[in-house]
Amino acid sequence: MNRTELIIVTAIVLFVAFLLGWFTSWLINRLSRVTQADMGELDRMSRELHEAEEARDHALTDLEEREAHLTTQLNQTEAELRAAMDGLREARQEAEELRAIIERQNNA
């Protein structure tokens, strides 16, 4: 094989390699191309995701409002319970004092 044949064979091999690379690139591009239907699907999914995030945010806000309301109610109920317990304690003390007075009067 002389020099000219070597150059021709090398050129043919390089050209075949180029064609294989180009064909592979075209095939990958063709197979991975996003179709209009896929774009519509992606748009729909993104809208649904946005709506779901808004619904989640709204639910979290409602939950925080309910929690604050219930906490306020619990604090009020505990305050009323403490007041009732204090009243009951005072009533018991007063009843004991009255019993003691009545017993002293009966014994006297």
Secondary structure, DSSP 8 states (H G I E B T S, - for coil): --HHHHHHHHHHHHHHHHHHHHHHHHHHHHHS---HHHHHHHHHHHHHHHHHHHHHHHHHHHHHHHHHHHHHHHHHHHHHHHHHHHHHHHHHHHHHHHHHHHHHHHH-
